Amino acid sequence: MREFKTKAEYEKWKEQKTEEARKLKNNAPAQMEKSEQQSEIKSIDSTSANASGKNIRNKIALIVLLAAVGLVIFFFAAPKNYKAGNDIITQKEESL
C-alpha cells in the first residue's frame, strides 16, 4: 500500500482516484458496446460450431448409409448355389 507523508497528499491522491472512478463510470456505454461485441462474437462462434457438428453428423450418416447399401448389394448380388452340402466344410470332408 502506498504511504503518504502528509494528509494533503492523501487527499489529493484520493481525489484523483475518485475522478478516475467517475470517468470509468461515465464510460459505461463504451463498456456495454464492447460486451455486446464480445457476445456477438461468441454467438457467431457457437453458430459455426453447431454447423460443424451438423456437418460431422451428416458425414457419419452418409457413411452408414453407404455401408448398408454395400452390404445389401453384396448379399443379393453374390452368386447363389442352392445345392445342399455345398459349403466349404462339406467339400473338404468329401475330398478326404
N, CA, C and O atoms as a DFTB+ gen file, in Angstrom:
384 C
 N C O
     1  1       0.833      -1.177       0.000
     2  2       0.000       0.000       0.000
     3  2       0.879       1.242       0.000
     4  3       1.965       1.267       0.578
     5  1       0.380       2.250      -0.656
     6  2       1.135       3.491      -0.783
     7  2       1.112       4.282       0.532
     8  3       0.093       4.346       1.218
     9  1       2.262       4.879       0.862
    10  2       2.349       5.693       2.079
    11  2       2.422       7.165       1.702
    12  3       3.062       7.538       0.718
    13  1       1.761       7.991       2.493
    14  2       1.727       9.431       2.243
    15  2       2.415      10.164       3.393
    16  3       2.277       9.792       4.559
    17  1       3.168      11.227       3.034
    18  2       3.874      11.997       4.063
    19  2       2.924      12.953       4.782
    20  3       3.043      13.187       5.984
    21  1       1.990      13.493       4.023
    22  2       1.057      14.439       4.645
    23  2      -0.371      14.059       4.304
    24  3      -0.638      13.274       3.394
    25  1      -1.268      14.641       5.062
    26  2      -2.680      14.390       4.808
    27  2      -3.105      15.033       3.489
    28  3      -4.017      14.530       2.832
    29  1      -2.474      16.116       3.093
    30  2      -2.807      16.808       1.843
    31  2      -2.490      15.905       0.642
    32  3      -3.256      15.849      -0.320
    33  1      -1.357      15.205       0.712
    34  2      -1.013      14.270      -0.374
    35  2      -2.068      13.177      -0.485
    36  3      -2.488      12.798      -1.578
    37  1      -2.485      12.680       0.681
    38  2      -3.505      11.630       0.686
    39  2      -4.813      12.139       0.083
    40  3      -5.441      11.444      -0.715
    41  1      -5.219      13.339       0.457
    42  2      -6.463      13.903      -0.068
    43  2      -6.358      14.104      -1.582
    44  3      -7.318      13.848      -2.309
    45  1      -5.203      14.561      -2.055
    46  2      -5.001      14.765      -3.495
    47  2      -5.076      13.424      -4.232
    48  3      -5.712      13.312      -5.280
    49  1      -4.417      12.418      -3.668
    50  2      -4.437      11.081      -4.293
    51  2      -5.855      10.517      -4.307
    52  3      -6.295       9.932      -5.297
    53  1      -6.561      10.703      -3.193
    54  2      -7.932      10.214      -3.088
    55  2      -8.828      10.899      -4.123
    56  3      -9.671      10.249      -4.741
    57  1      -8.650      12.195      -4.311
    58  2      -9.434      12.946      -5.300
    59  2      -9.147      12.433      -6.718
    60  3     -10.064      12.298      -7.528
    61  1      -7.879      12.150      -7.014
    62  2      -7.529      11.621      -8.342
    63  2      -8.194      10.268      -8.575
    64  3      -8.749      10.025      -9.647
    65  1      -8.142       9.403      -7.591
    66  2      -8.756       8.076      -7.731
    67  2     -10.270       8.188      -7.896
    68  3     -10.872       7.445      -8.671
    69  1     -10.880       9.117      -7.166
    70  2     -12.321       9.316      -7.288
    71  2     -12.670       9.820      -8.681
    72  3     -13.657       9.393      -9.280
    73  1     -11.853      10.727      -9.185
    74  2     -12.077      11.262     -10.541
    75  2     -11.921      10.157     -11.593
    76  3     -12.707      10.083     -12.538
    77  1     -10.926       9.315     -11.431
    78  2     -10.743       8.194     -12.366
    79  2     -11.942       7.252     -12.320
    80  3     -12.389       6.757     -13.355
    81  1     -12.456       7.010     -11.130
    82  2     -13.619       6.137     -10.991
    83  2     -14.832       6.747     -11.686
    84  3     -15.603       6.031     -12.326
    85  1     -15.010       8.069     -11.566
    86  2     -16.126       8.736     -12.248
    87  2     -15.983       8.626     -13.756
    88  3     -16.964       8.389     -14.460
    89  1     -14.768       8.798     -14.252
    90  2     -14.543       8.699     -15.703
    91  2     -14.888       7.299     -16.199
    92  3     -15.519       7.140     -17.244
    93  1     -14.476       6.302     -15.454
    94  2     -14.795       4.931     -15.846
    95  2     -16.298       4.684     -15.809
    96  3     -16.847       3.979     -16.655
    97  1     -16.961       5.283     -14.802
    98  2     -18.408       5.119     -14.689
    99  2     -19.111       5.798     -15.860
   100  3     -20.076       5.261     -16.404
   101  1     -18.631       6.976     -16.249
   102  2     -19.222       7.696     -17.378
   103  2     -18.938       6.991     -18.696
   104  3     -19.632       7.218     -19.687
   105  1     -17.944       6.159     -18.709
   106  2     -17.563       5.433     -19.921
   107  2     -18.320       4.112     -20.021
   108  3     -17.954       3.258     -20.828
   109  1     -19.357       3.930     -19.225
   110  2     -20.123       2.680     -19.210
   111  2     -20.720       2.325     -20.568
   112  3     -20.691       1.149     -20.930
   113  1     -21.269       3.281     -21.354
   114  2     -21.806       2.895     -22.669
   115  2     -20.761       2.251     -23.573
   116  3     -21.072       1.325     -24.322
   117  1     -19.527       2.736     -23.505
   118  2     -18.470       2.122     -24.310
   119  2     -18.205       0.704     -23.834
   120  3     -17.957      -0.190     -24.643
   121  1     -18.255       0.494     -22.523
   122  2     -18.058      -0.847     -21.980
   123  2     -19.191      -1.773     -22.413
   124  3     -18.958      -2.936     -22.740
   125  1     -20.425      -1.248     -22.413
   126  2     -21.557      -2.065     -22.836
   127  2     -21.421      -2.434     -24.309
   128  3     -21.715      -3.562     -24.706
   129  1     -20.974      -1.477     -25.112
   130  2     -20.796      -1.762     -26.536
   131  2     -19.748      -2.854     -26.726
   132  3     -19.905      -3.741     -27.565
   133  1     -18.689      -2.780     -25.947
   134  2     -17.642      -3.793     -26.044
   135  2     -18.180      -5.165     -25.638
   136  3     -17.877      -6.165     -26.289
   137  1     -18.974      -5.219     -24.572
   138  2     -19.527      -6.504     -24.142
   139  2     -20.531      -7.027     -25.167
   140  3     -20.640      -8.238     -25.360
   141  1     -21.271      -6.123     -25.831
   142  2     -22.190      -6.552     -26.891
   143  2     -21.412      -7.168     -28.054
   144  3     -21.819      -8.183     -28.619
   145  1     -20.293      -6.543     -28.400
   146  2     -19.462      -7.091     -29.478
   147  2     -18.931      -8.463     -29.087
   148  3     -18.911      -9.381     -29.907
   149  1     -18.501      -8.604     -27.840
   150  2     -17.985      -9.893     -27.396
   151  2     -19.073     -10.954     -27.417
   152  3     -18.818     -12.092     -27.812
   153  1     -20.284     -10.598     -26.997
   154  2     -21.372     -11.580     -27.018
   155  2     -21.749     -11.939     -28.448
   156  3     -22.118     -13.080     -28.725
   157  1     -21.659     -10.969     -29.360
   158  2     -21.942     -11.260     -30.768
   159  2     -20.896     -12.217     -31.337
   160  3     -21.230     -13.137     -32.084
   161  1     -19.648     -12.000     -30.987
   162  2     -18.578     -12.891     -31.448
   163  2     -18.797     -14.292     -30.896
   164  3     -18.613     -15.276     -31.613
   165  1     -19.193     -14.394     -29.618
   166  2     -19.449     -15.708     -29.029
   167  2     -20.596     -16.409     -29.729
   168  3     -20.541     -17.617     -29.958
   169  1     -21.648     -15.653     -30.075
   170  2     -22.785     -16.286     -30.749
   171  2     -22.395     -16.747     -32.146
   172  3     -22.853     -17.795     -32.602
   173  1     -21.555     -15.978     -32.831
   174  2     -21.087     -16.394     -34.157
   175  2     -20.250     -17.655     -34.035
   176  3     -20.385     -18.571     -34.846
   177  1     -19.378     -17.710     -33.020
   178  2     -18.551     -18.896     -32.809
   179  2     -19.405     -20.119     -32.515
   180  3     -19.140     -21.206     -33.028
   181  1     -20.437     -19.940     -31.685
   182  2     -21.281     -21.090     -31.355
   183  2     -22.088     -21.534     -32.561
   184  3     -22.350     -22.726     -32.723
   185  1     -22.490     -20.588     -33.418
   186  2     -23.223     -20.952     -34.633
   187  2     -22.341     -21.770     -35.557
   188  3     -22.786     -22.774     -36.113
   189  1     -21.097     -21.352     -35.727
   190  2     -20.204     -22.118     -36.597
   191  2     -19.890     -23.478     -35.987
   192  3     -19.719     -24.456     -36.715
   193  1     -19.814     -23.552     -34.662
   194  2     -19.577     -24.846     -34.012
   195  2     -20.769     -25.770     -34.226
   196  3     -20.592     -26.964     -34.468
   197  1     -21.986     -25.226     -34.140
   198  2     -23.174     -26.048     -34.384
   199  2     -23.206     -26.532     -35.823
   200  3     -23.554     -27.684     -36.084
   201  1     -22.848     -25.664     -36.757
   202  2     -22.833     -26.064     -38.161
   203  2     -21.793     -27.149     -38.388
   204  3     -22.023     -28.083     -39.155
   205  1     -20.662     -27.030     -37.730
   206  2     -19.622     -28.042     -37.854
   207  2     -20.114     -29.378     -37.317
   208  3     -19.854     -30.422     -37.917
   209  1     -20.820     -29.355     -36.195
   210  2     -21.373     -30.583     -35.631
   211  2     -22.380     -31.222     -36.554
   212  3     -22.427     -32.446     -36.670
   213  1     -23.192     -30.408     -37.216
   214  2     -24.177     -30.942     -38.157
   215  2     -23.476     -31.567     -39.354
   216  3     -23.904     -32.607     -39.854
   217  1     -22.396     -30.937     -39.817
   218  2     -21.655     -31.497     -40.952
   219  2     -21.082     -32.858     -40.599
   220  3     -21.119     -33.780     -41.414
   221  1     -20.556     -32.990     -39.398
   222  2     -19.975     -34.265     -38.977
   223  2     -21.062     -35.333     -38.894
   224  3     -20.863     -36.465     -39.336
   225  1     -22.225     -34.965     -38.321
   226  2     -23.330     -35.929     -38.240
   227  2     -23.788     -36.352     -39.626
   228  3     -24.085     -37.525     -39.851
   229  1     -23.846     -35.409     -40.551
   230  2     -24.263     -35.744     -41.914
   231  2     -23.267     -36.685     -42.578
   232  3     -23.667     -37.607     -43.289
   233  1     -21.984     -36.463     -42.354
   234  2     -20.968     -37.338     -42.948
   235  2     -21.064     -38.753     -42.373
   236  3     -20.958     -39.736     -43.107
   237  1     -21.263     -38.847     -41.067
   238  2     -21.396     -40.168     -40.438
   239  2     -22.629     -40.884     -40.972
   240  3     -22.576     -42.080     -41.259
   241  1     -23.737     -40.163     -41.107
   242  2     -24.964     -40.769     -41.631
   243  2     -24.757     -41.251     -43.062
   244  3     -25.256     -42.314     -43.432
   245  1     -24.034     -40.492     -43.862
   246  2     -23.761     -40.886     -45.245
   247  2     -22.910     -42.152     -45.289
   248  3     -23.171     -43.038     -46.103
   249  1     -21.907     -42.252     -44.438
   250  2     -21.047     -43.442     -44.408
   251  2     -21.846     -44.673     -43.993
   252  3     -21.693     -45.742     -44.583
   253  1     -22.703     -44.525     -42.974
   254  2     -23.529     -45.650     -42.530
   255  2     -24.480     -46.080     -43.639
   256  3     -24.671     -47.276     -43.861
   257  1     -25.071     -45.126     -44.331
   258  2     -25.983     -45.439     -45.428
   259  2     -25.255     -46.170     -46.555
   260  3     -25.765     -47.157     -47.085
   261  1     -24.077     -45.696     -46.919
   262  2     -23.303     -46.360     -47.978
   263  2     -22.895     -47.772     -47.564
   264  3     -22.904     -48.683     -48.392
   265  1     -22.540     -47.964     -46.302
   266  2     -22.180     -49.303     -45.829
   267  2     -23.385     -50.235     -45.904
   268  3     -23.248     -51.393     -46.300
   269  1     -24.559     -49.742     -45.530
   270  2     -25.763     -50.572     -45.594
   271  2     -26.095     -50.945     -47.033
   272  3     -26.434     -52.094     -47.317
   273  1     -26.000     -49.983     -47.938
   274  2     -26.266     -50.266     -49.357
   275  2     -25.246     -51.263     -49.888
   276  3     -25.600     -52.167     -50.645
   277  1     -23.989     -51.111     -49.501
   278  2     -22.951     -52.042     -49.932
   279  2     -23.221     -53.456     -49.454
   280  3     -23.041     -54.408     -50.213
   281  1     -23.650     -53.609     -48.210
   282  2     -23.966     -54.943     -47.690
   283  2     -25.157     -55.561     -48.415
   284  3     -25.152     -56.754     -48.720
   285  1     -26.167     -54.760     -48.687
   286  2     -27.340     -55.272     -49.405
   287  2     -26.937     -55.741     -50.796
   288  3     -27.336     -56.822     -51.230
   289  1     -26.158     -54.944     -51.484
   290  2     -25.705     -55.332     -52.829
   291  2     -24.851     -56.587     -52.756
   292  3     -24.990     -57.478     -53.594
   293  1     -23.971     -56.671     -51.770
   294  2     -23.095     -57.833     -51.644
   295  2     -23.900     -59.112     -51.436
   296  3     -23.636     -60.120     -52.091
   297  1     -24.878     -59.082     -50.530
   298  2     -25.633     -60.303     -50.238
   299  2     -26.608     -60.682     -51.346
   300  3     -26.841     -61.869     -51.576
   301  1     -27.178     -59.708     -52.032
   302  2     -28.138     -60.042     -53.080
   303  2     -27.468     -60.322     -54.418
   304  3     -28.018     -61.059     -55.236
   305  1     -26.302     -59.755     -54.653
   306  2     -25.634     -59.957     -55.931
   307  2     -24.638     -61.107     -55.880
   308  3     -24.104     -61.504     -56.916
   309  1     -24.382     -61.640     -54.709
   310  2     -23.440     -62.755     -54.598
   311  2     -24.029     -63.980     -55.298
   312  3     -25.238     -64.206     -55.242
   313  1     -23.178     -64.769     -55.955
   314  2     -23.697     -65.961     -56.636
   315  2     -24.268     -66.946     -55.625
   316  3     -23.710     -67.152     -54.547
   317  1     -25.379     -67.542     -55.994
   318  2     -26.053     -68.456     -55.073
   319  2     -26.049     -69.856     -55.676
   320  3     -26.354     -70.056     -56.851
   321  1     -25.704     -70.788     -54.850
   322  2     -25.793     -72.184     -55.247
   323  2     -26.612     -72.864     -54.172
   324  3     -26.140     -73.072     -53.055
   325  1     -27.832     -73.208     -54.511
   326  2     -28.760     -73.731     -53.519
   327  2     -28.612     -75.235     -53.310
   328  3     -29.393     -75.832     -52.569
   329  1     -27.634     -75.850     -53.944
   330  2     -27.420     -77.280     -53.793
   331  2     -26.982     -77.571     -52.355
   332  3     -26.076     -76.915     -51.841
   333  1     -27.597     -78.517     -51.726
   334  2     -27.306     -78.827     -50.333
   335  2     -25.893     -79.378     -50.202
   336  3     -25.413     -80.081     -51.092
   337  1     -25.247     -79.071     -49.126
   338  2     -23.920     -79.589     -48.857
   339  2     -22.841     -78.927     -49.688
   340  3     -21.812     -79.547     -49.956
   341  1     -23.042     -77.706     -50.096
   342  2     -22.069     -77.028     -50.945
   343  2     -21.237     -76.031     -50.138
   344  3     -20.713     -75.069     -50.697
   345  1     -21.115     -76.250     -48.857
   346  2     -20.275     -75.353     -48.079
   347  2     -18.847     -75.889     -48.009
   348  3     -18.591     -77.027     -48.401
   349  1     -17.953     -75.105     -47.531
   350  2     -16.525     -75.439     -47.565
   351  2     -16.226     -76.665     -46.705
   352  3     -15.430     -77.512     -47.109
   353  1     -16.840     -76.778     -45.542
   354  2     -16.569     -77.913     -44.648
   355  2     -16.994     -79.220     -45.305
   356  3     -16.256     -80.203     -45.244
   357  1     -18.149     -79.252     -45.921
   358  2     -18.630     -80.469     -46.580
   359  2     -17.719     -80.846     -47.741
   360  3     -17.445     -82.028     -47.947
   361  1     -17.250     -79.871     -48.495
   362  2     -16.365     -80.156     -49.628
   363  2     -15.046     -80.746     -49.151
   364  3     -14.520     -81.653     -49.796
   365  1     -14.496     -80.262     -48.046
   366  2     -13.242     -80.809     -47.518
   367  2     -13.438     -82.238     -47.031
   368  3     -12.570     -83.087     -47.230
   369  1     -14.565     -82.506     -46.397
   370  2     -14.828     -83.858     -45.910
   371  2     -14.978     -84.833     -47.072
   372  3     -14.537     -85.979     -46.972
   373  1     -15.585     -84.405     -48.162
   374  2     -15.773     -85.276     -49.320
   375  2     -14.449     -85.570     -50.009
   376  3     -14.263     -86.659     -50.552
   377  1     -13.525     -84.608     -49.994
   378  2     -12.252     -84.818     -50.670
   379  2     -11.345     -85.767     -49.887
   380  3     -10.405     -86.314     -50.462
   381  1     -11.594     -85.977     -48.610
   382  2     -10.771     -86.890     -47.812
   383  2     -11.180     -88.273     -48.040
   384  3     -10.605     -89.191     -47.457
